[in-house]
Amino acid sequence: MKQKMLSLVAVFAVVLFGAISGVAQDQPAAQDQSAATPAASSPKPAKHHAMAAASTETLSGTLSVVDADKKLVVVNGSNGVPYNFMVTGGTKITVGGSKAKLADLSGDTNKQATVMFVAQKKRGNMAKSIEVTQ
């Protein structure tokens, strides 16, 4: 019984040592490989900086829905497809060149609107600015 137990412990120690050695050898290879990759494939910024690092896009179309309670604006693109935009406290809203609030847009449906936004996977399209023309 002692013999089997010692054999089992010895096998376990060899396997554990082999696994540690294998991991230690893989790490320098991974570092060397990343050093050889071009600068264009550098790592992405951290997730908490995603809004600042993401590119801003622009959509022009017709304002179709304004829901101030849900902080939601829907704009139909030139192709007729509706796009949802989440409005935050930092969203700049203007109507006819004058500063406005989200609630002010409720009577402006069917008017032309241009939305600058950042597309986010989890939260959706976050409006940075909404400009409604009169």
Secondary structure, 3 states (H helix, E strand, C coil): CHHHHHHHHHHHHHHHHHHHHHHHHHHHHHHHHHHHCCHHHCCCCCHHHHHHHCCCEEEEEEEEEEECCCCEEEEEECCCCEEEEEEEEEEEEEECCEECCHHHHHHHCCCEEEEEEEEECCCEEEEEEEEECC
